[in-house]
Amino acid sequence: MNTELRAFLDRVRPAIDATLGELLPPETQPPLRLHQAMRYSTMDGGKRIRPALCIAAFSAYKQDWKPILPVAAAIEMIHSYSLIHDDLPAMDDDDFRRGRPSCHKQFDEAIAILAGDALLTLAFEVLALSKLVPPERMLRVLSVLAKAAGSPAGMIAGQVLDLEGEGHPVTGEQLKAIHRSKTGALIGAAVWIGAYLGEASESDLTSIQKYCDRIGLAFQVIDDILDATDGENRDEGKATYPALYGLAESRTIARGLMSEARQAVQPLGSRGELLMAFCDYLEERTS
């Protein structure tokens, strides 16, 4: 991993965790099991890629990145909610998440559903209460994030397309649509929101939007590759890049997307260095 990126992650990850710990309801506050489930699924040692990308984009324009921590934490809450619901028996039916029982196994299915719902609504409450920028700018952030989390081009739409693709042949364009919606939309929104709240210029935001599109799709292609090579067959029967293209071609596709992402932020000069480093970090995971 790039030395600068490692140092950046070492600084921001503990700050993200601390912010989440402050914003999430305490486990001692009723209803106890709901709040325990919310914290169990969010404070579980995730990589914090989405909030870190948000902070990286913000820090390209503002030296003090701490004011954006609640926004970054809200994005992580939405990601955590999506994982809780993805693991449910009606969805991917996964009993484990990050090496321990998934939320519906640790608690129960009803609490898992409600914990996910509570995380999603808390995320938007946190954003609505933010004093980081004038209200009209935060309204745009709320709109962008809601679109990325919903339908027709966000996470929920992507999950539906993914479920519909199970056990059926899909085309390359259909697979791209699934991944862009299910995974790419929220990652892209995290980066764009960070740059926008950092007051990036419109020309910079145009470059960053292209970066968002490429890195968001590449992230899921790489996840497909990792799932296909870990020997656990979690994605058996699902629409994935290795299933459609094979591992070698999937790696080529991921590297091509990363190359395009780097080209997109080249016009940013030194402001884009951390975003470039994220490309290197993610690409290293394909081998």
C-alpha positions in Angstrom: 0.0 0.0 0.0 1.2 3.5 -0.8 2.9 5.1 2.3 0.8 8.3 2.1 -2.4 6.3 1.8 -1.5 4.0 4.7 -0.7 7.0 6.9 -4.0 8.6 5.9 -6.0 5.5 6.7 -4.2 5.2 10.0 -5.4 8.7 10.9 -9.0 8.6 9.6 -10.2 5.0 10.5 -10.0 5.6 14.3 -11.7 8.9 13.8 -14.5 7.3 11.7 -15.0 4.6 14.4 -15.1 7.2 17.2 -17.7 9.3 15.3 -19.8 6.2 14.7 -19.6 5.3 18.3 -20.8 8.8 19.3 -23.7 8.9 16.7 -25.1 5.4 17.2 -27.5 5.0 20.1 -25.8 3.4 23.1 -26.5 -0.3 23.8 -27.9 0.6 27.2 -30.7 2.8 25.6 -34.0 1.1 25.0 -34.9 -0.7 22.8 -31.8 -2.5 23.9 -31.6 -5.3 21.3 -32.2 -3.0 18.4 -29.4 -0.7 19.5 -27.1 -3.6 20.2 -27.8 -5.0 16.7 -27.0 -1.6 15.1 -23.7 -1.3 16.9 -22.9 -5.0 16.4 -23.2 -4.6 12.6 -21.5 -1.2 12.3 -18.7 -1.3 14.9 -17.3 -4.6 13.5 -14.0 -3.6 12.1 -14.9 -3.0 8.5 -12.3 -1.4 6.2 -14.2 1.9 6.1 -13.4 2.3 2.4 -16.5 4.5 1.7 -16.1 7.0 4.5 -12.3 7.1 3.9 -12.9 7.9 0.2 -15.3 10.7 1.2 -12.8 12.2 3.6 -10.0 11.8 1.0 -12.0 13.8 -1.6 -12.8 16.4 1.0 -9.3 16.7 2.2 -8.1 17.4 -1.3 -9.8 20.9 -0.9 -9.8 21.4 2.9 -6.8 20.8 5.2 -9.0 20.2 8.2 -11.1 17.1 7.4 -12.6 16.5 10.8 -15.8 18.6 10.1 -16.8 16.0 7.5 -16.6 13.0 9.8 -20.4 12.9 10.6 -21.1 12.9 6.9 -18.6 10.1 6.3 -20.0 8.2 9.2 -23.6 8.5 7.8 -22.3 7.0 4.5 -20.9 4.0 6.5 -24.3 3.6 8.3 -26.0 3.2 4.9 -23.4 0.7 3.9 -23.8 -1.2 7.1 -27.6 -1.2 6.7 -27.2 -2.7 3.2 -25.0 -5.5 4.5 -27.5 -6.4 7.2 -30.3 -6.7 4.6 -28.1 -8.5 2.0 -27.4 -11.2 4.5 -31.0 -11.9 5.3 -32.5 -15.3 4.4 -34.8 -13.6 1.8 -31.7 -12.1 0.1 -28.3 -13.7 0.0 -28.9 -15.9 3.1 -25.5 -15.5 4.6 -24.9 -16.8 8.2 -21.6 -15.0 8.6 -20.2 -11.5 8.0 -16.5 -10.7 8.5 -15.9 -13.9 10.3 -18.7 -13.8 12.8 -22.4 -14.4 12.8 -24.4 -12.1 10.6 -26.9 -9.8 12.3 -30.0 -12.0 11.8 -28.1 -15.0 13.2 -26.7 -13.1 16.2 -30.1 -11.5 17.0 -33.0 -12.6 14.9 -34.5 -11.8 11.5 -37.0 -9.2 12.7 -34.3 -7.3 14.7 -31.9 -7.4 11.7 -34.5 -5.9 9.4 -35.3 -3.2 11.9 -31.6 -2.5 12.7 -31.0 -2.0 9.0 -34.0 0.3 8.7 -32.8 2.3 11.8 -29.3 2.7 10.4 -30.6 4.1 7.1 -32.9 6.6 8.8 -30.3 7.6 11.3 -27.9 8.4 8.5 -30.3 10.9 7.0 -31.0 12.4 10.4 -27.3 13.0 10.9 -27.0 14.7 7.5 -30.1 16.8 8.0 -28.8 18.1 11.3 -25.3 18.9 9.9 -24.1 22.5 10.1 -21.1 21.8 7.8 -22.5 23.8 4.9 -25.5 26.0 4.1 -28.8 24.0 4.0 -29.2 24.3 0.2 -25.9 22.5 -0.3 -26.7 19.8 2.2 -30.0 19.3 0.3 -28.1 18.4 -2.8 -26.0 15.9 -0.7 -29.2 14.4 0.7 -30.5 14.0 -2.9 -27.3 12.5 -4.2 -27.1 10.0 -1.4 -30.8 9.0 -1.5 -30.4 8.4 -5.2 -27.3 6.2 -4.7 -29.1 4.2 -2.0 -32.4 3.7 -3.8 -33.9 3.0 -7.2 -33.8 3.1 -10.2 -30.0 3.5 -10.3 -28.9 2.8 -6.7 -28.3 0.0 -4.2 -31.8 -1.2 -3.9 -32.3 -1.4 -7.6 -28.9 -3.3 -7.9 -30.0 -5.8 -5.3 -33.2 -6.5 -7.1 -31.3 -7.0 -10.4 -28.8 -9.2 -8.6 -31.6 -11.4 -7.2 -33.3 -11.6 -10.6 -30.0 -12.6 -12.2 -29.4 -15.6 -9.9 -29.5 -18.9 -11.9 -30.0 -17.1 -15.2 -27.6 -16.1 -17.9 -26.8 -12.3 -18.0 -25.1 -10.2 -20.6 -22.1 -8.1 -19.9 -24.2 -4.9 -20.0 -26.7 -6.4 -17.5 -23.9 -7.4 -15.2 -22.4 -3.9 -15.4 -25.8 -2.4 -14.5 -26.0 -4.7 -11.5 -22.6 -3.8 -10.2 -22.9 -0.1 -10.9 -26.1 0.1 -9.0 -25.5 -2.4 -6.1 -22.0 -1.3 -5.2 -20.7 1.4 -7.5 -23.4 4.0 -6.8 -22.7 4.4 -3.0 -18.9 4.4 -3.5 -19.2 7.0 -6.2 -21.6 9.1 -4.1 -19.1 9.0 -1.2 -16.3 10.4 -3.3 -18.5 13.0 -5.0 -20.0 14.2 -1.8 -16.6 14.6 -0.2 -15.4 16.8 -3.1 -18.6 18.8 -3.3 -18.6 19.6 0.4 -14.9 20.5 0.1 -16.1 23.1 -2.5 -14.4 21.6 -5.5 -14.8 23.5 -8.7 -17.4 22.4 -11.3 -14.6 21.3 -13.6 -13.0 19.2 -10.8 -16.4 17.7 -10.0 -16.8 16.6 -13.6 -13.4 14.8 -13.4 -14.3 13.3 -10.1 -17.7 12.1 -11.4 -15.8 10.0 -14.1 -13.5 8.7 -11.4 -16.5 7.7 -9.3 -18.1 5.8 -12.1 -14.9 3.8 -12.8 -13.7 3.1 -9.3 -17.2 2.2 -8.1 -17.6 -0.5 -10.8 -14.0 -1.7 -10.4 -14.5 -2.2 -6.6 -17.2 -4.8 -7.2 -15.3 -6.5 -10.1 -12.4 -6.9 -7.6 -14.8 -8.2 -4.9 -16.0 -10.8 -7.5 -12.4 -11.8 -8.1 -11.6 -12.2 -4.4 -14.8 -14.2 -3.8 -14.0 -16.5 -6.7 -10.5 -17.2 -5.4 -11.1 -17.7 -1.7 -12.5 -21.2 -2.1 -15.7 -20.5 -0.2 -18.1 -20.5 -3.2 -20.2 -17.6 -1.8 -21.1 -16.4 -5.2 -22.1 -19.8 -6.7 -25.1 -19.3 -9.1 -24.8 -15.5 -8.9 -24.0 -13.0 -11.7 -20.3 -12.2 -11.3 -17.5 -11.1 -13.6 -15.4 -14.3 -13.1 -18.5 -16.4 -13.9 -19.1 -14.4 -17.1 -15.6 -13.6 -18.3 -13.2 -15.8 -16.3 -10.6 -14.7 -13.8 -7.9 -13.5 -16.2 -10.3 -11.3 -18.2 -11.9 -10.0 -15.0 -8.5 -8.9 -13.7 -7.9 -7.1 -17.1 -11.3 -5.4 -16.8 -10.5 -4.2 -13.3 -7.1 -2.9 -14.2 -8.6 -1.1 -17.2 -11.2 0.6 -15.0 -8.5 1.6 -12.6 -6.4 3.1 -15.4 -9.4 5.1 -16.5 -10.0 6.3 -12.9 -6.5 7.5 -12.7 -6.7 9.4 -16.0 -9.9 11.0 -14.7 -8.3 12.6 -11.7 -5.0 13.5 -13.4 -6.2 17.1 -14.1 -6.6 17.6 -10.4 -2.8 17.4 -10.0 -1.7 17.1 -6.3 -5.3 17.3 -5.2 -5.9 13.9 -6.7 -2.9 12.0 -5.2 -4.9 10.2 -2.5 -7.6 9.2 -4.9 -4.9 7.9 -7.2 -3.4 5.9 -4.3 -6.8 4.3 -3.7 -6.7 3.0 -7.2 -3.3 1.4 -6.5 -4.6 -0.1 -3.2 -7.6 -1.6 -4.8 -5.7 -2.9 -7.8 -3.2 -4.7 -5.6 -6.1 -6.8 -4.3 -6.7 -8.4 -7.8 -3.5 -10.5 -7.7 
